[in-house]
Amino acid sequence: MQTNFLVIGSGISGLNFALHAAKKGKVILVTKKKLIDSNTNYAQGGIAAVLDKTDDAEKHINDTIEAGDFHNDKKAVRFMVENSAEAIYRLIDLGVAFEKDKNKLKLAKEGGHNKRRIAYVGDYTGQEIERILIKRVKEHLNIKIIENCFALKLITHRKTCYGSQVIHRNQVDNIFADQTILATGGIGQIYSNTTNPSIATGDGIAMAVEAGCKTQDMEFIQFHPTALDKQITPRFLISETVRGEGAKLLNSKGQRFMTKRHKLKDLAPRSIVAKEIYKELEDGPVYLDISHKDRKFLKKRFPKIYAKLRSYKIDMAKDHIPVTPAAHYLCGGVKTDLNGRTKIKNLFAFGEVTRTGVHGANRLASNSLLEALVFSNQIIKKLKPSKKLKIITIDRPTLSLKTSKESLLAKRLRKEIQKLMWKYAGIVRDRKLIKKEGIPAIKQILQELSHITSTNQIIAETTNLAQTALLILTSAKKRRRTLGCHFVE
Ligand SMILES: Cc1cc2nc3c(=O)[nH]c(=O)nc-3n(C[C@H](O)[C@H](O)[C@H](O)COP(=O)(O)OP(=O)(O)OC[C@H]3O[C@@H](n4cnc5c(N)ncnc54)[C@H](O)[C@@H]3O)c2cc1C
């Protein structure tokens, strides 16, 4: 197969990019499960943007940089914030019905924001964006969608990308493209405790690194402070907008603990709240309490959360909600410039897979959908289908059965990686332990995986998880002091 643009991933960044690219050429969009299977589909809170008269770009920039512990790339932050309103209006034009009050967008507040600036749709903003973008992509005659198609390896030659090798219908195929776009999302599945769905296995990062790209800021993993404390995979998120609407955090003695720990109290930046909850959990469960709010309000404002909690016999209008931190977002990733370019010619990346520099050492809430959207809006303005497509030969690996001995080994190793990463690269880190125990343990797993000569999605994902885990541990080992969401013991 051959095309002008090969887009890998069907979250907000892949779908949005595909819509722009389809105006310039033929697009093939591949995604490893169904189209809706993405982190985007899980986003609850909304998208931050400068939309209110009392707000301005400088305030949003300052909040972003303060949350990022001043590690951000200021040029990238300004670029994102100054294009934020345009990005929201684009979504509205495509059909996303953000909540309004008499023609004015309703805006929510989340941790680290000094203004109400989050456009939202109930507590299922991501699902609504995903639904509309999928609808538009399906309508487009220039876009060919291939579901259940797993990108295995980028096809590269002399620092140029020519497409990707994929597994589809139990076969290995090559898709050649003028431009290849990584929109493969995050890495949450590296941890035993995560809000991310099963697709988030760091494939894009591992493939890009293998092709010669650089990564940066890999140690900055954001742990969401308030996942529901019930053993489910992925962990169900209690959006920060619940605290934005007045929910308070209580420790096992029923006391508010954030009041003494940060000036923004329960709405302090996520890294701070996650660490404080983590400490409190040593003495017993931690709860969110929004029971002072009216049931009618809660049902209307948080329909999904309300219903989910009811399924666990928790009534948010009366009961306290047990919460715990969970791995949520990777602030670093594949290094790109403001145009989404990587070090490899004709290979672009955007969305959670990238390190654009906007998040610094800790992402400000609701800036990730914005980053994915703004960057995938801008890049395409400068992109043309390249005329020189060179077809090169590439070895096709042998496929292994999902029930084979190798696949079972990969499944077992995946669980080990998840446990190791929670222990060594979790909320609070010990550099000596990372060096002495964490890194050697992951290297041992990579060694075991290297003996597997055949491949399939399970084996490839596990290898990608292990390679990405090593990148995280290596970066965490190098950073001596606490910064943003990297807490050093
Ligand atoms: C529970 C939850 C709540 C969140 N809430 C918010 C919020 O309120 N506001 C906000 O700004 N952000 C939020 N986020 C973060 C935000 O949703 C993500 O950062 C963003 O959606 C990432 O978009 P993306 O397009 O980069 O990746 P994704 O949406 O994750 O899409 C990645 C796509 O790539 C595909 N893929 C991956 N690997 C391969 C492969 N090898 N081959 C083929 N396809 C592949 C996946 O199947 C998927 O379709 C939340 C995240 C979670 C998990």
Ligand as a Chemical Component Dictionary entry (heavy atoms), coordinates in Angstrom:
data_LIG
# 
_chem_comp.id                   LIG 
_chem_comp.type                 NON-POLYMER 
_chem_comp.pdbx_formal_charge   0 
_chem_comp.three_letter_code    LIG 
# 
loop_
_chem_comp_atom.comp_id 
_chem_comp_atom.atom_id 
_chem_comp_atom.alt_atom_id 
_chem_comp_atom.type_symbol 
_chem_comp_atom.charge 
_chem_comp_atom.model_Cartn_x 
_chem_comp_atom.model_Cartn_y 
_chem_comp_atom.model_Cartn_z 
_chem_comp_atom.pdbx_ordinal 
LIG C1  C1  C 0 -8.965 9.263  32.162 1  
LIG C2  C2  C 0 -8.314 10.403 31.427 2  
LIG C3  C3  C 0 -8.835 11.685 31.545 3  
LIG C4  C4  C 0 -8.232 12.756 30.884 4  
LIG N1  N1  N 0 -8.797 14.004 30.956 5  
LIG C5  C5  C 0 -8.251 15.031 30.255 6  
LIG C6  C6  C 0 -8.870 16.309 30.225 7  
LIG O1  O1  O 0 -9.926 16.527 30.806 8  
LIG N2  N2  N 0 -8.259 17.298 29.529 9  
LIG C7  C7  C 0 -7.082 17.118 28.837 10 
LIG O2  O2  O 0 -6.566 18.059 28.227 11 
LIG N3  N3  N 0 -6.495 15.898 28.827 12 
LIG C8  C8  C 0 -7.053 14.857 29.495 13 
LIG N4  N4  N 0 -6.455 13.630 29.467 14 
LIG C9  C9  C 0 -5.254 13.443 28.625 15 
LIG C10 C10 C 0 -5.666 13.411 27.154 16 
LIG O3  O3  O 0 -6.837 12.650 27.025 17 
LIG C11 C11 C 0 -4.583 12.808 26.270 18 
LIG O4  O4  O 0 -3.343 13.377 26.536 19 
LIG C12 C12 C 0 -4.917 13.047 24.800 20 
LIG O5  O5  O 0 -6.206 12.592 24.539 21 
LIG C13 C13 C 0 -3.915 12.341 23.921 22 
LIG O6  O6  O 0 -4.364 12.378 22.608 23 
LIG P1  P1  P 0 -3.489 11.664 21.485 24 
LIG O7  O7  O 0 -4.210 11.877 20.208 25 
LIG O8  O8  O 0 -2.094 12.109 21.569 26 
LIG O9  O9  O 0 -3.469 10.115 21.935 27 
LIG P2  P2  P 0 -4.647 9.089  22.206 28 
LIG O10 O10 O 0 -5.949 9.763  22.331 29 
LIG O11 O11 O 0 -4.236 8.204  23.304 30 
LIG O12 O12 O 0 -4.667 8.234  20.857 31 
LIG C14 C14 C 0 -3.600 7.368  20.529 32 
LIG C15 C15 C 0 -4.052 6.478  19.388 33 
LIG O13 O13 O 0 -2.946 5.755  18.856 34 
LIG C16 C16 C 0 -3.315 4.396  18.669 35 
LIG N5  N5  N 0 -2.087 3.592  18.691 36 
LIG C17 C17 C 0 -1.160 3.540  19.683 37 
LIG N6  N6  N 0 -0.159 2.703  19.325 38 
LIG C18 C18 C 0 -0.460 2.232  18.090 39 
LIG C19 C19 C 0 0.163  1.322  17.197 40 
LIG N7  N7  N 0 1.326  0.713  17.487 41 
LIG N8  N8  N 0 -0.437 1.055  16.012 42 
LIG C20 C20 C 0 -1.621 1.629  15.694 43 
LIG N9  N9  N 0 -2.274 2.490  16.510 44 
LIG C21 C21 C 0 -1.692 2.798  17.685 45 
LIG C22 C22 C 0 -4.276 4.131  19.806 46 
LIG O14 O14 O 0 -5.031 2.977  19.591 47 
LIG C23 C23 C 0 -5.084 5.425  19.790 48 
LIG O15 O15 O 0 -6.063 5.370  18.792 49 
LIG C24 C24 C 0 -7.056 12.540 30.113 50 
LIG C25 C25 C 0 -6.542 11.253 29.997 51 
LIG C26 C26 C 0 -7.158 10.183 30.632 52 
LIG C27 C27 C 0 -6.587 8.810  30.475 53 
# 
loop_
_chem_comp_bond.comp_id 
_chem_comp_bond.atom_id_1 
_chem_comp_bond.atom_id_2 
_chem_comp_bond.value_order 
_chem_comp_bond.pdbx_ordinal 
LIG C1  C2  SING 1  
LIG C2  C3  SING 2  
LIG C2  C26 DOUB 3  
LIG C3  C4  DOUB 4  
LIG C4  N1  SING 5  
LIG C4  C24 SING 6  
LIG N1  C5  DOUB 7  
LIG C5  C6  SING 8  
LIG C5  C8  SING 9  
LIG C6  O1  DOUB 10 
LIG C6  N2  SING 11 
LIG N2  C7  SING 12 
LIG C7  O2  DOUB 13 
LIG C7  N3  SING 14 
LIG N3  C8  DOUB 15 
LIG C8  N4  SING 16 
LIG N4  C9  SING 17 
LIG N4  C24 SING 18 
LIG C9  C10 SING 19 
LIG C10 O3  SING 20 
LIG C10 C11 SING 21 
LIG C11 O4  SING 22 
LIG C11 C12 SING 23 
LIG C12 O5  SING 24 
LIG C12 C13 SING 25 
LIG C13 O6  SING 26 
LIG O6  P1  SING 27 
LIG P1  O7  DOUB 28 
LIG P1  O8  SING 29 
LIG P1  O9  SING 30 
LIG O9  P2  SING 31 
LIG P2  O10 DOUB 32 
LIG P2  O11 SING 33 
LIG P2  O12 SING 34 
LIG O12 C14 SING 35 
LIG C14 C15 SING 36 
LIG C15 O13 SING 37 
LIG C15 C23 SING 38 
LIG O13 C16 SING 39 
LIG C16 N5  SING 40 
LIG C16 C22 SING 41 
LIG N5  C17 SING 42 
LIG N5  C21 SING 43 
LIG C17 N6  DOUB 44 
LIG N6  C18 SING 45 
LIG C18 C19 SING 46 
LIG C18 C21 DOUB 47 
LIG C19 N7  SING 48 
LIG C19 N8  DOUB 49 
LIG N8  C20 SING 50 
LIG C20 N9  DOUB 51 
LIG N9  C21 SING 52 
LIG C22 O14 SING 53 
LIG C22 C23 SING 54 
LIG C23 O15 SING 55 
LIG C24 C25 DOUB 56 
LIG C25 C26 SING 57 
LIG C26 C27 SING 58 
# 
